[in-house]
Amino acid sequence: MQHVALPCETDWDGWRRASRALVLAGVEPNDISWSVGGQTSVLPDGTGGFNVPRALVAMAALAIQAREAERFGLLYSLVWRAHQGEKPPADDPDLRLAERMAHAVRAEAHRMRTLMRFMPVPDADGERLLGWYAPADFVLEANAQLITRRFPADRLSIITPDASAHWDGSELRFGAGLRDATDDATLAAWWDAHQAVVLADSHTGTSVPEAEALDEAPRPPGLPPLGPVVLDWRTDPDLLRARREAADCRRCALHEPATQTVFGEGPAHAAAMFIGEQPGDQEDVIGRPFVGPAGQLLDRAMEEAGIDRRAIYITNAVKHFKFAPRGARRIHQPPDAAEITVCRFWLDVERVRLRPKLLVLMGGSGARAVLGRPVTVTRERGRRFRLPDGQLAVVTVHPSYLLRIPGEEQKAREYEAFVRDLAMVRELMAAGGAEP
């Protein structure tokens, strides 16, 4: 039995070197055990060509950051099979599991960047921005590289239970993690205690493949620069309680085939709430709203319109994925009026707790959930509605509509119109929900 011990949970270079050597030496997956820490067996000297699809390597670079103990062996098995010339079908269980892990890592990396809030704290050199986050996967190192590239002028520290990252404007250092710090009483002790951690247990560099895994497209030219979101890091406790209760929601039959409830997310004091229709396939698997193709298009359009997604709350009219199975695929089905009405309970909870000044109703279902009537988006797009509770609502298209448009020219025109809608939303946000 060959044993491979990696020095840390995200040792991509070490896993890749060991996998290449073992595959070329003909060591089968069942003859290898993997661990983090410990003593590695002497690797064999494998020779010959190493044939693995680039797409599989990119997926493995993401999936290796998943918080899943069996990921090293699972990914090696896929690499072994690919090297043998096997092409697994789309519904292969190992391939599907690896894809889900990769999706989850990408979503968690985005979630960390979206939801993490920084607090200014004094240190020996003046002031440092301190962020706390407890990621579901091992995404700190790759995310820290991306964050420091985007905000090179800000001195930052990011603390997680597993590890920490520290940027001084020229050098990125990694150190030990720290226990949860989620209340005012522990906050001062949290930062004071971490000074010793920074000095005694720090290193530079990382083995995480951040360029392959977590990088983002550059921002379009001419936009105002984004900075770290320095806000109250606490989340509304009643909204957290509602999220936990919604996880067991049985108010309609949609919960039965769905993987999980997908609640909204965003800061407790968001100026705007974006409301879509329902989670899609990727959102259902990952458990976060707008992380699939429509969400990625929305992110890009928000960037071009000058809206920081980290500063808005985003949710759906219906919190479970409604679909029709078609082979290994799950085909989206729009929710009906009764399902929208039943699920409005949770949307009302979000609206009451957050009390945003502005509601952005994306698509007919999102608009119907708030306005209480059928809405033809093409006719009412751009209209503004003053609601009984004082909130201002505006109607626009759902980003998934843009994905369904045939023809690149028409798609480009509709995308530009959507960006213009969002630019108008940005002005309404700046006006605090008052019509400028």
TORTI-576859 format. One record per residue (C-alpha): x negated, y negated, z; residue number from 1; chain. Coordinates in Angstrom, 3 decimals, decimal comma, padded with zeros to 6 digits. Last residue first. Layout:
BEGIN
         X         Y         Z    n  chain
         X         Y         Z  NUM      A
...
This chain:
BEGIN
         X         Y         Z    n  chain
   033,980  -061,237  -007,822  436      A
   036,811  -058,959  -006,633  435      A
   036,259  -058,326  -002,955  434      A
   035,061  -054,841  -002,057  433      A
   031,889  -056,125  -000,437  432      A
   030,955  -058,392  -003,329  431      A
   027,751  -056,429  -003,907  430      A
   029,834  -053,260  -004,146  429      A
   032,115  -054,933  -006,695  428      A
   029,070  -055,947  -008,741  427      A
   027,712  -052,376  -008,590  426      A
   031,106  -051,061  -009,717  425      A
   030,925  -053,346  -012,770  424      A
   027,499  -051,863  -013,519  423      A
   029,106  -048,445  -013,102  422      A
   031,696  -049,208  -015,773  421      A
   028,932  -050,487  -018,056  420      A
   027,046  -047,217  -017,520  419      A
   030,205  -045,352  -018,524  418      A
   030,487  -047,422  -021,713  417      A
   026,862  -046,595  -022,547  416      A
   027,650  -042,894  -022,048  415      A
   030,667  -043,182  -024,329  414      A
   028,570  -044,709  -027,094  413      A
   025,815  -042,067  -026,698  412      A
   028,370  -039,233  -026,824  411      A
   029,901  -040,715  -029,959  410      A
   026,508  -040,835  -031,621  409      A
   025,458  -037,367  -030,426  408      A
   028,511  -035,557  -031,722  407      A
   030,998  -033,604  -029,654  406      A
   032,030  -035,035  -026,257  405      A
   032,223  -032,350  -023,550  404      A
   029,293  -033,586  -021,460  403      A
   030,742  -037,107  -021,330  402      A
   033,969  -035,798  -019,785  401      A
   031,876  -034,107  -017,077  400      A
   030,925  -037,632  -015,930  399      A
   034,532  -038,285  -014,835  398      A
   035,921  -041,400  -016,477  397      A
   036,612  -044,646  -014,638  396      A
   039,276  -046,032  -012,292  395      A
   038,734  -048,732  -009,648  394      A
   039,992  -048,777  -006,075  393      A
   039,808  -051,645  -003,563  392      A
   040,464  -050,773   000,069  391      A
   042,860  -052,972   002,033  390      A
   044,781  -050,166   003,739  389      A
   047,743  -050,632   001,363  388      A
   045,473  -050,218  -001,700  387      A
   044,294  -053,023  -003,971  386      A
   043,992  -051,459  -007,413  385      A
   041,456  -052,375  -010,058  384      A
   041,785  -051,283  -013,658  383      A
   038,568  -050,313  -015,467  382      A
   040,093  -047,224  -017,051  381      A
   043,879  -047,327  -016,812  380      A
   044,793  -046,350  -020,382  379      A
   041,956  -043,897  -021,094  378      A
   042,278  -042,527  -017,551  377      A
   045,906  -041,542  -017,839  376      A
   046,885  -041,311  -014,172  375      A
   049,547  -039,068  -012,644  374      A
   050,710  -040,367  -009,254  373      A
   049,540  -040,539  -005,636  372      A
   047,017  -043,347  -006,172  371      A
   044,247  -041,670  -004,188  370      A
   044,504  -038,017  -005,204  369      A
   045,779  -039,005  -008,652  368      A
   042,644  -041,049  -009,363  367      A
   040,301  -038,218  -008,399  366      A
   042,354  -035,788  -010,493  365      A
   042,491  -038,082  -013,533  364      A
   038,797  -038,830  -013,753  363      A
   036,335  -040,620  -011,510  362      A
   038,065  -042,828  -008,943  361      A
   035,511  -045,248  -007,482  360      A
   036,760  -046,348  -004,052  359      A
   035,476  -049,638  -002,597  358      A
   035,480  -051,151   000,897  357      A
   034,486  -047,860   002,485  356      A
   036,400  -046,856   005,629  355      A
   034,044  -044,001   006,530  354      A
   036,213  -042,205   009,090  353      A
   039,574  -043,003   007,481  352      A
   038,401  -042,302   003,929  351      A
   036,727  -039,010   004,822  350      A
   039,743  -037,804   006,802  349      A
   042,024  -038,868   003,932  348      A
   039,957  -036,776   001,540  347      A
   040,311  -033,810   003,881  346      A
   044,130  -034,046   003,996  345      A
   044,204  -034,764   000,256  344      A
   043,489  -031,061  -000,167  343      A
   047,195  -030,187  -000,068  342      A
   048,125  -032,910  -002,578  341      A
   045,371  -031,983  -005,018  340      A
   046,395  -028,324  -004,831  339      A
   050,051  -029,234  -005,455  338      A
   049,160  -031,441  -008,450  337      A
   047,172  -028,701  -010,167  336      A
   043,427  -028,198  -009,995  335      A
   041,566  -028,083  -013,317  334      A
   040,088  -024,674  -014,267  333      A
   036,334  -024,300  -014,702  332      A
   035,111  -021,066  -016,272  331      A
   033,158  -018,636  -014,095  330      A
   030,689  -016,569  -016,098  329      A
   029,635  -012,924  -015,695  328      A
   032,563  -011,756  -017,822  327      A
   035,100  -014,551  -017,940  326      A
   036,319  -015,346  -014,447  325      A
   038,819  -018,244  -014,219  324      A
   037,838  -021,136  -011,955  323      A
   038,878  -023,413  -009,122  322      A
   035,915  -024,541  -007,011  321      A
   036,948  -025,646  -003,519  320      A
   036,939  -029,165  -001,988  319      A
   039,608  -030,830  -004,096  318      A
   039,694  -034,635  -004,520  317      A
   035,906  -034,638  -004,613  316      A
   033,105  -036,382  -002,707  315      A
   030,362  -038,974  -002,970  314      A
   029,300  -041,516  -000,355  313      A
   026,991  -044,283  -001,615  312      A
   023,593  -045,590  -000,462  311      A
   021,473  -042,627  -001,530  310      A
   022,991  -042,854  -004,990  309      A
   021,211  -046,177  -005,503  308      A
   023,189  -048,133  -008,080  307      A
   021,278  -050,225  -010,660  306      A
   023,440  -049,338  -013,674  305      A
   020,620  -047,359  -015,283  304      A
   020,033  -045,442  -012,051  303      A
   023,742  -044,776  -011,669  302      A
   023,868  -043,395  -015,226  301      A
   020,991  -041,021  -014,493  300      A
   022,562  -039,784  -011,259  299      A
   025,918  -039,309  -012,998  298      A
   024,264  -037,197  -015,693  297      A
   022,667  -035,070  -012,976  296      A
   026,020  -034,737  -011,239  295      A
   027,736  -033,624  -014,436  294      A
   025,008  -031,022  -015,073  293      A
   025,160  -029,619  -011,508  292      A
   024,353  -031,408  -008,222  291      A
   027,605  -033,376  -007,947  290      A
   028,862  -032,233  -004,543  289      A
   026,804  -029,911  -002,341  288      A
   027,407  -026,293  -001,266  287      A
   024,780  -024,616  -003,459  286      A
   026,928  -021,880  -005,001  285      A
   030,102  -023,967  -005,312  284      A
   028,127  -027,001  -006,498  283      A
   026,524  -024,879  -009,205  282      A
   029,880  -023,619  -010,501  281      A
   031,694  -026,922  -010,262  280      A
   033,017  -028,814  -007,248  279      A
   036,347  -030,614  -007,646  278      A
   037,833  -033,759  -009,231  277      A
   035,633  -036,752  -008,501  276      A
   035,730  -039,426  -005,819  275      A
   032,924  -041,999  -005,414  274      A
   033,039  -043,799  -002,062  273      A
   031,500  -047,262  -001,870  272      A
   029,877  -049,464   000,776  271      A
   028,417  -046,477   002,597  270      A
   028,234  -046,902   006,374  269      A
   028,078  -043,245   007,426  268      A
   025,592  -042,389   004,701  267      A
   026,456  -039,797   002,049  266      A
   028,072  -036,429   001,595  265      A
   031,430  -034,947   000,634  264      A
   032,507  -031,428   001,498  263      A
   032,032  -028,352  -000,703  262      A
   033,933  -025,464   000,885  261      A
   032,376  -022,110   000,113  260      A
   031,968  -019,287  -002,389  259      A
   035,363  -019,755  -004,020  258      A
   037,596  -016,753  -004,799  257      A
   039,788  -017,055  -001,647  256      A
   039,391  -020,755  -000,811  255      A
   041,573  -021,792  -003,757  254      A
   044,649  -020,223  -002,126  253      A
   045,604  -023,349  -000,188  252      A
   045,291  -024,708   003,363  251      A
   042,789  -022,026   004,372  250      A
   039,904  -024,310   005,397  249      A
   037,090  -022,561   007,278  248      A
   034,283  -024,874   006,090  247      A
   036,714  -027,745   006,480  246      A
   036,370  -027,498   010,257  245      A
   032,593  -027,936   010,086  244      A
   032,917  -030,926   007,752  243      A
   035,592  -032,419   010,015  242      A
   033,220  -032,198   012,996  241      A
   030,513  -033,946   011,001  240      A
   033,029  -036,640   010,068  239      A
   033,955  -037,069   013,717  238      A
   030,284  -037,383   014,649  237      A
   029,583  -040,182   012,115  236      A
   025,976  -039,643   011,085  235      A
   022,996  -041,299   012,767  234      A
   020,093  -042,549   010,672  233      A
   021,140  -046,200   010,811  232      A
   019,569  -047,549   007,679  231      A
   016,200  -048,022   006,014  230      A
   016,714  -046,542   002,558  229      A
   013,253  -046,243   001,030  228      A
   012,707  -048,638  -001,839  227      A
   014,110  -048,907  -005,324  226      A
   012,689  -051,423  -007,775  225      A
   015,111  -053,587  -009,749  224      A
   015,753  -052,126  -013,186  223      A
   014,013  -053,520  -016,284  222      A
   012,588  -050,266  -017,573  221      A
   014,479  -046,988  -017,095  220      A
   013,347  -045,049  -014,023  219      A
   010,906  -042,229  -014,708  218      A
   012,405  -038,724  -014,935  217      A
   012,174  -036,775  -011,719  216      A
   009,645  -034,314  -010,385  215      A
   010,749  -031,434  -008,169  214      A
   009,460  -028,169  -009,523  213      A
   006,869  -028,312  -012,253  212      A
   005,102  -031,442  -011,030  211      A
   005,558  -030,413  -007,404  210      A
   003,804  -027,066  -007,726  209      A
   003,258  -026,685  -003,950  208      A
  -000,344  -025,957  -002,979  207      A
  -000,805  -029,148  -001,013  206      A
  -003,450  -031,742  -000,320  205      A
  -004,651  -033,301   002,871  204      A
  -004,787  -031,979   006,418  203      A
  -003,434  -032,955   009,799  202      A
  -003,308  -031,237   013,148  201      A
  -005,035  -033,287   015,832  200      A
  -004,580  -036,890   014,750  199      A
  -001,074  -036,711   013,333  198      A
   000,079  -034,374   016,070  197      A
  -001,272  -036,666   018,771  196      A
   000,732  -039,581   017,395  195      A
   003,775  -037,325   017,221  194      A
   004,485  -037,475   020,921  193      A
   005,016  -041,222   020,820  192      A
   007,375  -040,929   017,834  191      A
   009,618  -038,266   019,342  190      A
   009,420  -039,769   022,833  189      A
   010,988  -042,939   021,478  188      A
   013,693  -041,008   019,622  187      A
   014,632  -038,552   022,357  186      A
   017,209  -040,670   024,208  185      A
   018,587  -042,157   021,004  184      A
   019,789  -038,839   019,649  183      A
   018,905  -036,529   016,775  182      A
   015,250  -035,649   017,137  181      A
   014,894  -031,959   016,370  180      A
   011,554  -030,415   017,257  179      A
   008,385  -031,527   015,518  178      A
   006,376  -030,365   012,556  177      A
   002,637  -029,975   012,239  176      A
   000,552  -031,919   009,765  175      A
   000,269  -033,065   006,192  174      A
  -001,694  -036,057   004,916  173      A
  -001,155  -038,172   001,817  172      A
  -003,899  -040,734   001,248  171      A
  -003,860  -044,195  -000,341  170      A
  -000,935  -046,183   001,012  169      A
  -000,964  -044,631   004,473  168      A
   001,280  -041,664   003,706  167      A
   002,100  -039,071   006,366  166      A
   003,871  -035,721   005,884  165      A
   005,218  -033,453   008,612  164      A
   005,787  -029,736   009,073  163      A
   008,368  -027,081   009,927  162      A
   010,833  -029,002   012,139  161      A
   010,678  -031,962   009,741  160      A
   008,987  -035,358   010,057  159      A
   008,407  -037,766   007,180  158      A
   005,936  -040,582   007,851  157      A
   005,677  -043,560   005,552  156      A
   003,528  -046,602   004,821  155      A
   005,289  -048,311   001,935  154      A
   003,328  -049,639  -001,060  153      A
   003,335  -046,356  -002,980  152      A
   007,139  -045,974  -002,918  151      A
   007,890  -043,804  -005,969  150      A
   004,581  -041,954  -005,847  149      A
   004,950  -041,518  -002,093  148      A
   008,412  -040,014  -002,548  147      A
   007,285  -037,552  -005,230  146      A
   004,348  -036,260  -003,208  145      A
   006,503  -036,037  -000,079  144      A
   009,127  -034,069  -001,978  143      A
   006,633  -031,394  -003,001  142      A
   005,364  -031,061   000,552  141      A
   008,750  -031,236   002,289  140      A
   010,689  -028,761   000,147  139      A
   010,519  -025,590   002,252  138      A
   014,258  -024,890   002,270  137      A
   017,255  -025,856   004,450  136      A
   015,538  -029,138   005,206  135      A
   015,637  -030,694   008,698  134      A
   015,007  -034,392   008,060  133      A
   013,482  -037,263   010,042  132      A
   012,050  -040,427   008,502  131      A
   009,664  -042,974   009,978  130      A
   008,747  -046,167   008,183  129      A
   005,507  -047,566   009,616  128      A
   004,795  -050,965   011,126  127      A
   001,635  -052,695   012,244  126      A
  -001,624  -050,797   011,909  125      A
  -001,632  -049,194   015,386  124      A
   002,026  -048,175   015,111  123      A
   005,407  -049,850   015,347  122      A
   008,559  -048,101   014,073  121      A
   010,808  -048,934   011,120  120      A
   013,487  -046,241   010,684  119      A
   013,877  -044,244   007,498  118      A
   016,993  -042,451   006,272  117      A
   017,013  -039,104   004,508  116      A
   020,267  -038,412   002,674  115      A
   019,422  -038,722  -001,001  114      A
   015,770  -037,652  -000,944  113      A
   016,588  -034,660   001,241  112      A
   019,651  -033,791  -000,844  111      A
   017,565  -033,888  -004,013  110      A
   015,080  -031,448  -002,545  109      A
   017,969  -029,346  -001,246  108      A
   019,550  -029,254  -004,713  107      A
   016,295  -028,240  -006,397  106      A
   015,735  -025,580  -003,747  105      A
   019,303  -024,258  -004,026  104      A
   019,106  -024,017  -007,815  103      A
   015,829  -022,082  -007,548  102      A
   017,309  -019,734  -004,926  101      A
   020,389  -019,171  -007,085  100      A
   018,178  -018,416  -010,087   99      A
   016,165  -015,917  -008,040   98      A
   019,372  -014,184  -006,917   97      A
   020,712  -014,058  -010,485   96      A
   017,444  -012,580  -011,750   95      A
   017,458  -009,921  -009,048   94      A
   021,128  -009,077  -009,683   93      A
   020,797  -008,846  -013,516   92      A
   023,882  -010,709  -014,832   91      A
   021,984  -012,551  -017,589   90      A
   020,452  -009,299  -018,825   89      A
   016,836  -008,477  -017,959   88      A
   014,278  -008,707  -020,779   87      A
   011,630  -006,059  -020,115   86      A
   008,276  -006,454  -021,861   85      A
   006,174  -004,905  -019,102   84      A
   004,936  -008,394  -018,219   83      A
   008,550  -009,483  -017,737   82      A
   009,188  -006,564  -015,363   81      A
   006,142  -007,401  -013,254   80      A
   007,073  -011,103  -013,154   79      A
   010,596  -010,230  -011,997   78      A
   009,244  -007,867  -009,330   77      A
   006,755  -010,498  -008,183   76      A
   009,626  -012,952  -007,759   75      A
   011,526  -010,521  -005,553   74      A
   008,431  -009,645  -003,534   73      A
   007,637  -013,276  -002,752   72      A
   011,299  -014,190  -002,175   71      A
   011,961  -011,593   000,515   70      A
   011,698  -013,988   003,483   69      A
   014,117  -016,539   002,050   68      A
   013,758  -020,209   002,926   67      A
   013,359  -021,140  -000,727   66      A
   010,125  -022,850  -001,826   65      A
   009,087  -019,838  -003,915   64      A
   012,319  -020,335  -005,873   63      A
   011,113  -023,566  -007,455   62      A
   007,789  -022,399  -008,850   61      A
   009,470  -019,067  -009,654   60      A
   011,938  -020,846  -011,944   59      A
   009,124  -022,632  -013,772   58      A
   007,188  -019,361  -014,154   57      A
   010,287  -017,615  -015,494   56      A
   010,845  -020,388  -018,047   55      A
   007,228  -020,093  -019,183   54      A
   007,766  -016,466  -020,106   53      A
   005,166  -014,051  -018,656   52      A
   002,480  -012,286  -020,665   51      A
  -000,845  -011,771  -018,908   50      A
  -003,497  -010,442  -021,271   49      A
  -006,134  -008,049  -020,006   48      A
  -008,064  -007,468  -016,807   47      A
  -007,172  -006,788  -013,175   46      A
  -009,877  -006,940  -010,533   45      A
  -008,045  -005,600  -007,501   44      A
  -007,213  -007,828  -004,524   43      A
  -008,839  -006,932  -001,231   42      A
  -006,020  -006,534   001,270   41      A
  -004,820  -009,756   002,857   40      A
  -004,960  -010,237   006,619   39      A
  -002,281  -012,067   008,556   38      A
  -000,224  -015,141   007,889   37      A
   002,849  -015,438   005,685   36      A
   003,770  -011,955   004,511   35      A
   004,032  -009,778   001,424   34      A
   004,083  -005,984   000,981   33      A
   003,090  -004,334  -002,284   32      A
   003,530  -000,752  -003,578   31      A
   007,230  -001,167  -004,378   30      A
   006,377  -003,953  -006,845   29      A
   004,088  -001,737  -008,948   28      A
   000,319  -002,326  -009,024   27      A
  -000,814  -002,127  -012,661   26      A
  -004,116  -003,935  -012,183   25      A
  -002,943  -006,744  -014,475   24      A
   000,192  -007,133  -012,351   23      A
  -001,836  -007,151  -009,130   22      A
  -004,313  -009,804  -010,312   21      A
  -001,593  -012,046  -011,727   20      A
   000,555  -011,721  -008,616   19      A
  -002,356  -012,509  -006,292   18      A
  -003,320  -015,629  -008,226   17      A
   000,322  -016,792  -008,433   16      A
   000,990  -016,225  -004,751   15      A
  -002,167  -018,111  -003,768   14      A
  -001,411  -021,039  -006,069   13      A
   002,191  -021,250  -004,849   12      A
   001,290  -021,273  -001,174   11      A
   004,638  -022,640   000,034   10      A
   005,242  -020,612   003,197    9      A
   001,651  -020,868   004,365    8      A
  -001,604  -018,885   004,505    7      A
  -000,338  -016,087   002,225    6      A
  -000,869  -012,484   003,300    5      A
  -000,819  -009,927   000,478    4      A
  -000,731  -006,227   001,400    3      A
  -001,373  -003,389  -001,050    2      A
   000,000   000,000   000,000    1      A
